[in-house]
């Protein structure tokens, strides 16, 4: 359960990083969708006179919000040529601010409707719904990675964007689609988080984007793109979750846990840098022998 949300959002983040892009807004996306989903289920839309919504309808609207955040990221990057880091960092602040403004910085813990926590806590034949949802998403993205044109295009764009463009790949459309897809997954994670803990909190997901980034990097997808696997990201997510649980079990203060996460992120980047340098050295050596 600790790693489920990282795995779900990590699927979209892996495809993005294959194209040499990234999304730092997934944490604030999760927070915004978390609080809006809870707000709609408890209060509806008061200023429009709309009563509390059924959970399914509230969930559908929240998924659209997640997709909209991904769309804005995609437009800034593909149309206005923002660097992915700058565009998604801006959306990180905007999303977090909107989440806090929606409820004046307060969490929603009362008036939670019946069934709100079902999808986040109930089981089917002893298997948590959270795991079933995560499994379906992971398998779907593994198939996309290995069997679909999208997976091949993502790798091609990351390996050489210009070559991908001249080979007929619509680079902007692929990147736009991947940002929307990642936004949808972050919105889904917001719903599942609200259901799991049975309340809404605009401070949910602080640092979540870095957990996802670390999981993807540990899984073998470099920041430079061109390669990566969903299976590797799943292993990375488990490492992040086990580390978090281990530090909690040892009563390590939360501040120091953040320090350890930063160290792991640096280690992952250094590891990829070293592997890239070795690869270049081998290519140069091979060229010299020829």
N, C-alpha and C positions, 0 to 999 in steps of 0.2 A: 504493500500500500504506500509506503514511503516513496517508492520509485515510480509509481504508476503515472503521476502527472508529468514527471520528467520524461518518461518513455513516450507518452502520447505526444507532447509538444516536440520532443526530440526528433520524432519522425519527420516533421516538416522542416525543422532546423537543419537536419542532416542534408536534405535535398538542397536547401538554400546554400549551405556551406560547400556543397559539391560545385555550385556555380560561382564560388568565391564571393558569396554574399553572406550576410548574417542579420539576425533580428534581435535587437536588444529590448524591444517593446513587449515581449511576450509576458513578462512579469506584471506590468501595469495593465496589459490586456486582460490577464487572468483576474486581477483585482477589480477592474471595472465591470467585467462580466459577472464576477462573483457577487458584487454588491447590487448591480442592476437586477440580476435574476432574483435575488432575495427580496429586493424592494418591490418588484412587480408581483411576486407571489404573495407578499404581505399587504401591500398598499394599493397595488395597481398603478394607475396614473391619475392622481387626485385632481390636478389642474384641468384635466380633460373629462373629469367625472367618470373615469373608468375604474370599476371595482377590481379587487384583487383577481389576478389572472389565474387560469388553470396552469399547472406546472408545464405542460407540454407547449402551450402557447408562449409562456414566458421564456422557456428554453429556446424556442424557435427565434424569437426576437433577439435574444442575447447572442445566438450564433451569428445572426446578421450583423450585430455590432462588432463581433470578433472579425468577421469577414471585411467589414468596412475599415477597420484599423489596418488590416493587411492590404486592402486596396489603396489606402492613402500612402502607406509605405511604398507600395509598388509604383504609384504615380510619381512620387517625389524622386524615386531612384531611376525609373525608366524614362519619364517625360522631362523632368527638370534636372536630371543628371546629378542628383545629390549622391554623395558617398553613402553607402549603406550604414556605416557607423553613425554618421551625422543624422540622417533621416530617422533611423529607428531610435536613436537616443532622444531626439526631439519628441517622438511619439511616446517614449517611455515617460517623459515628464508630463506631457499633455494627458495621457491616460491616467497616470497616478493622480494628477490634479483633479480630473473629472470624477474619479472614484471618490476622492475625499469630499469634493463639492456636492456630490449627489446627496450625501447624508450628513453634511457639516462635520465630517471627520468622525462620526459616531458609527458604531457597529449596530446591526439589527439582530437582536437576540430574543425578542418576544413577538408573539403573534405568528410564529412559524406554523404554516398549515400542515395538516396531517398528510403523511406520505412524502414530505419534503426530503427526509433523510433516507428514503428507501433505496434509491439508486446508488448512494454512496456507502451504504452499510449492509444492505440485505444480500442474501446469497441464493444461488440457484443450484440445487443438489450439492450443497456444501462449498460451492465456488463463488466467491464474491463477484457481484456484478461489475465492480471496478476492474477486476482482473479480466473478465470476459470482454468488456469494452476495449481494454488495452490490447488484449490478444488479437481481437478482430482488426484493430487499427494497425498493429505491428505487422501482422501477416499481409494485410492489404498493401502496406508500403514496401514490404519485402518483394511482393510480386511486381509492384510498380518499378522498383529498383532494378530487378533482374529481367523482367519480361516486357516492359513497356517502352515505348518511344520516349516518354518523359524522362525516364531514368537515364537513357543513353544521351539524350539532349543535355541533361543537367551536367553529366560528366564531361561532355564535349565542350560545353560553355566554360566550365571551370578550367579545363586543360588549355584551351586557347580560344578566347572569345571571338577574335577576328576570324579565325579559321572556321569556327562554328557558324558565324554569320554568312561567310562567303560560300559555305556548303549548303545554304538554304534554310538554316534553322532560324526561326523568328525568336531571337534572343530576348527581346523585351517582353514578348507575350509569355514565354516560359517563366521568366523571373517574376512577372506580374502574377501569374497563376500560382507560383510557389509561395509568394507572400500572402496571397488570399488564403491559400490552403493552410499555411502556418497560423494565420489569424483565426481561422475557424477552429483549429485544434486548440489554440489557447483559450478561445471562448468556451469550448467544450470542457476544458480543464477547470475553468472558472465555475461552471455549473456543478461539476463533480466535486470540487473542493467545498462549495457551499453546502451541497447535500451531505458530504462526508462528515463535516463538523456541525451541520444543522444551524448555521447562522451566517450572516454576511458581514464581512469586515473589509473596509477599503484599504487596510494595511496588509492584506493578504498578498503573498507573492513577492515580498521584498527580497531581492537577491535571487529570485527564481530564474531570471534570465541568465545569470552566471552559472547556476547549477546546470541548466540545459547546455550552455556553452562548454562547460567542463566535461559533461557527459559525452557530447559529440566529439570533442577533441580527444578524450581518452579512448573513444571508440575507433579512432584511426582516421577521422576526417580532418584534414589540415585546413587552416585558414586560407591557404592559397588555392583550395579547391582542386577539382580534377579527379577526385576519388573519394571513397567513403562507403560505409555499409550501415544499414539499419541494425543488423545484428551486433555490430561493434558498438553502436550507440546504446543498445540495450545493456550490454556489459558495462559500459561507462556509467549508465544510470544506476545500475546495481552497486557499482563501486562508490558512487556519490552517496547513495542511500545507506550503505553499510558503514561508511565513514561517519555520516551524521549520527546514526544510531549508536555507533561505538563511542563517539565523543560524548553523547548524551548519557550513555551507560557509565562512563567514567566521570560523570559530573563536571565535564569541562564547561567553563563559563561560555555563554553564547558569543561573547566578543572574540574569544580565542578560537572558537569554531570558525568564525569568519576569516581570521588570520590563516588558519589551516587551508580553507577553501582557496584563498588567494595564492598560497604556496603551491597547491595542486595545479591551479590554472597556469602559473608560471612554469611549473615542471612539464606540463603537457605541451605548452608552446615551445619550450626549449627542446623537448624530445622530438617534436615534428621538425624543428629547425635543423637538428642534428641529422635526422634521417634524410632530409632534403639535401643537405650538404654532402652526405655520403653518396647519395644517388648521383649528384652532379660529378663528384670525384670519380665514380666508377665510369660514367659516360666519357669524361675527359681521358681517363686511362685507356679505355677501349679505343677511343679515337686516335690516341697517340700510338698505340700498337699497330693500328691499321696504317 
